[in-house]
Every structure is written in structure tokens, then in C-alpha cells.
Amino acid sequence: MRATVWKLHQWLGLITCVGMLMWGLSGISHPIMSRLQPKPAAFMPPAITWDASQAANPQSWLKSLGINTLDSLHTVKLGDAVLWLAHPRLDQAGLLIDPRTGVVTPDGEPQLAQALARHYTGLMDARGAPVAQTRLITAFNEDYLPVNRLLPVWQVTFDRPDHLSAYIDTRQMRLATLNDDTKRSLGQLFRWGHNWSLLDAWPRLQVMAMTVALCCALLSAMSGLYFGWTMRASATRRLSARPVSRWHRRLGLTVALTSLAFAFSGLFHLWTGALRTPASHLVSLDRPVSTMTDQAWAGVGDTGLIGRVDWVADGAASAWWVQAAGQGAPKAQVAALAAAEHAEHAEHQTSPRPQAAKPRARLIDAQGLSLPDGAKQLAIRVATQDTGWPAERITDVRLITRFDGEYGFLNKRLPVWRMQFDAPGTPRVYVELATGAIAARVNNADAVEGWSFSVLHKWNIGNINKDLRDVLVALFALGNVVVACLGLTLFWRPTLGVSRGASSGQTH
């Protein structure tokens, strides 16, 4: 029996070896990559302060332009001017409209994207850093990965040796991510080693190959622990003249629990992702402009100096989501992520967990009334439309203003409303009211997988220092690589251990 288990351990280790080398080396490189990526120069979007009482109901300007339906309408800031950004369709460039005169800025949204890109990168001198390309991104690609979540965005690439690109969500004036040649190259190498992205064209093969390697890693670690425990009494005598076997055993036992943690959490994460429904394509909504009533706009004008204004529509009704004066958009997400303590592998972000102050905002309805509970009710309607469940099944509603717990920084949007439903799996839906987007859908199984990946795979435990955590993860990843190399050496050089068919009692 023991000899059979020993042969199994040998062959499992051989199968696992390539995977362990790829995962271990890419895991070691992760902290280095996170410190080499570009960092934003600004952490908040430009603040907005304006007097809406001096502006006409935007409905009049939109109808004069022949626009009867919109997907979205938001105030933005370009230079010193506060303008409307109107999107009849999200897969096309929007219009920048002066709220007082109705004048449309030619090529307005690309200009806005470039101005925000300079704001976030700090490259304000157009002569020293001219823009090489500005283009609308409506689908994820190899440079702008699905982990970034936000669509549509504008890619603004600067004419520099490193081809620095900023990806800008103009509707919320936020930065989605920064990319340069270093990050692109290192990110590609990381995905080759950690995600086996060379097999992306064959997703089933990719999942099955990684599954086999991870299962072999689990069984190899468990069989190693079995031999380490059952043969511990004779280990010193047996291995005194076999240094490679001795160090393979010592290091193997030292890293075995981390091998189990890495492999189990990776397998759980892999299959949760494989079974998850892919994100839907970008879909524009036809919201009637006629719902922008004069009474509602008068209510906005009566509030005095204000900040951002977002048009939020729900069926045949609409309202205005009004931020306090001096506030820009919700915290620029990649800037917050650059300060985030927990980093996603494909993003490699660094430093303090992002937090956003509780937004001082009000919802003004079609009658021009400020509804103290209106934002909550509108978010509930969006969530019930998304799920198809009645509002009576909602058991908890709360406003989320920071990334934490199951709603981590990878979700990219703040603030959001969280609705919990009385249904199998206790599903939770997160709604970003400013855009009407569903920021996340989470059930109990998703939450368990998220905890597993965060704690067992990335070691986000309590308030552990990030540098210390990175050092520990890298050291144990290196330990797994060394154990794999020693095991491979023993397999191909039996004189350092025993022949492949020998009894396990002679070596381990």
C-alpha cells in the first residue's frame, strides 16, 4: 500500500511540476510587478460647482438637436466650464452641451477624455506629452481586461516611449486604469504563467488542464504530508546521506499547508469563474427625454450651488441625482485602487484600502420635490427589475460607501445601494444609482469563494502589513518552486533518492 502511494506521489509530483513552476514563479513576480506599474497623479476627479438656476431644462436643448431618447445624461467639467454629457447610445461618442446656451462642443467627449487623462496622469504639458491616440472602448480586450469592469471608456494614449494610456469613464469622470509598456509586458507574462492565457482560445481545454494540475497538486501535497507523518521516526537516519531527499522532505513539509491553500483556493476560483455567466454586451437604453419635466428642473435650480447632476430614469419616470457643491464624481476608482491594500492579479494595484465619504446628495423627482428616501426606492426598483423578484422579498437595504467584505475594490463603483433578497442563496444586488448599472450580483456561494480566494490565495488576513504579506507569499511561493525542482531532480536522478519502483520505506 505504502509503495503504491509512494509511486502515486512521484507521478503526481511530476505532473504538477510544470504547473507549480508557472504558478510559483508568477506568484513571486506579482509584488514586483505591482510596484512597477504606473500610478495616478490625482486621486479625485475635478470638483464641480455651478448654479443650475441659470440653466434651462436640458430637455429643450436635446429636442432642438433632434434627440428624443437618451441612454444617459451627466454634468461634467471641461476646463472651467460645466457641461452636459449626453449619450443617445453608449457605443458612440456623446455630445457636450452648454447648459445655458445649448451650444455643442465639437469633438467634445474626446476632448473631455484627454483633459481627464492629463488630470489623472499629471501630464499637463501638451508639448512635452502630446496625445497620440484617443479612441472609444466598448468591449474588453487584451489591454483593457474584463477585471476593469467599466464600459464604455475612452483610451487616451500619450506619445511617449512607454506609450502610457489612461482609460477614462467620462460619464462619471473617473479613471478605470493606467497602462504602459512595462505593465502590458509584465501583465502578459503573469497571465501566461498564472492564468495559462496561451490557452484562452480553447477555454474548455484551459479549464480542464488547470483543473488536472491543481488536483494533482492537492493530492501530491496530501500524500507528502502522509509520508512526512507516518515515516517521521526514521527520517533522520534514512536521509542522513541523502541531502536532496532530506531538503525535499523538509521544505515540502514546511510549505505543504500553503500548497494545499493555494491549490484549493485556485481550483475553487477557477471553477466558480468557469460556471459564472459571462458579462452581457454593452446595451444602450432608450429613455424618453420627455420625462425631464420643467417642475423637476425647477427643483434642481432651487437648490442653489450644486455639484454633479446625474439623470436617473426608471421606465416612464425620471429624476435628478444631485451632488453637493464642490464634489466631483465618486472617487476615481483606479486611483482608489492604486491606494488599495488588496490587489487583483491582473491589475497589480498597491497601498491604503479605498474609502469614500458618505455622499451628500438628494434625489429630485418629476414634481420637483426632494425625496429623502427617493434614492433608496429608485435603487430598489432597479434591483427588482434586474432580478424579477418583487420588492416584498427584499430583507435588507443599505448604502455602501466603501470597498469592504464581499463588495471589494474589484467592483470599481462607489457609492452603491445593496439589496438583499429572500431567495435561495440569499442573493445580494448592488446598484450604482448615478449610472443605473448593476455593480455586482453576489450570493452565499460567491461570498464563500471570494473569502477563500482573498484569504487562502492572497493572504488578505486582518490588518497584516502589505509589505510583510507580500514577502511571506513570495517566500512560500518560492518554497513551492524549490520543492518542485527538488522532486523533479529526485525523479530523474534516482541515485539521489531511490529508484522509481523502490519501496517508499527507503527514502522518504
Beta strands, then each sheet from edge to edge (+ up, - down):
strand 1: 50-51
strand 2: 69-70
strand 3: 72-78
strand 4: 81-87
strand 5: 95-97
strand 6: 104-105
strand 7: 131-137
strand 8: 153-158
strand 9: 165-169
strand 10: 174-179
strand 11: 287-288
strand 12: 305-314
strand 13: 317-324
strand 14: 361-364
strand 15: 370-371
strand 16: 394-400
strand 17: 416-421
strand 18: 428-432
strand 19: 437-442
sheet 1: 1+ 12- 13+ 14- 15+
sheet 2: 2+ 11-
sheet 3: 3+ 4- 5+ 6-
sheet 4: 7+ 8- 9+ 10-
sheet 5: 16+ 17- 18+ 19-
end
